[in-house]
Amino acid sequence: MLTLTQLCPTILENARQLHLSLTAEERCRSRLHCHSDEGESLYLKLPRGIILQPGDRLRGTSRSSNRHSGFLSPN
């Protein structure tokens, strides 16, 4: 499972790209188990109070310490 932990202002080079389609209710949650559009199991563990917007970029690391990022798709 991949954990996304923070907003990322820029695209990370050499990062694996995943896309998320979240409802408005899901974008308001800072803790959420979900799946990317590609089928990857994800856990959002964001700072409290963040409301995600379509087009936001997220980043985090997996246990293997590889760089990953996710993009929110409009929904």
N, C-alpha and C positions, 0 to 999 in steps of 0.2 A: 504494500500500500504506500502510496506517495502522499506526503504531507505538504500542503502549501501553507506557508506561514506569514507572508507579507506581500504588500503591493510592490510592484516593480515599475519604476517610471520609464524604463527603456527595455528594448528587446535584448535578451541575454544571448551573446554569441555562443555557438556550440551547445546550446541548450535544446533539449528535446521539447518540442512544442505540442501541447495538448489543448483541446477546446472544450469549454464547459457551456452547457445550456442550462441556466438556472431560472426558476420562476422569480417573480418579484419578492415573494415571501422568503425564498431560499437565499436571495442576495442580501437580506437583512440579518442573516444568522452568521455569527462569527465562528461557530463550531458546527460542522456539517459533514456527514459521510455521504459521498455521492460517487458518480462515475463520469468520466470524461466522455465526449462524443465518440472517442476512439475505443471505449470499453475499459479503460484503466480505472482501477479502484482508487479513489482519492479521499483525503480527509482535509477539510479546511480548518485551520487552527489560526485564525486571524486575531489581531488585537480587538478588544471589545469596542463597540461603537462604530465600526466601519460598515458602511452600506455600499456594496459593490454596484458598479454601473456597467452596462454593456461596453465592451472594449477595454475594460481594466485588465491589466496584466498582473499575474500572481507568480510568486516564486517560492521555492522550497527545495528540500533535499530528501532523497530516499535514504535508506540505510547504507547504500553503497556510496553515498556522498556525491553522486552525479548531480549535475545541475539540471533543473527542470523548470519549465514555466508553463503557465496556463493562460489562455485568453477567454474572457467571458463573451459568449455569443449573444446577440440581441435575442430577446424572447418575448 
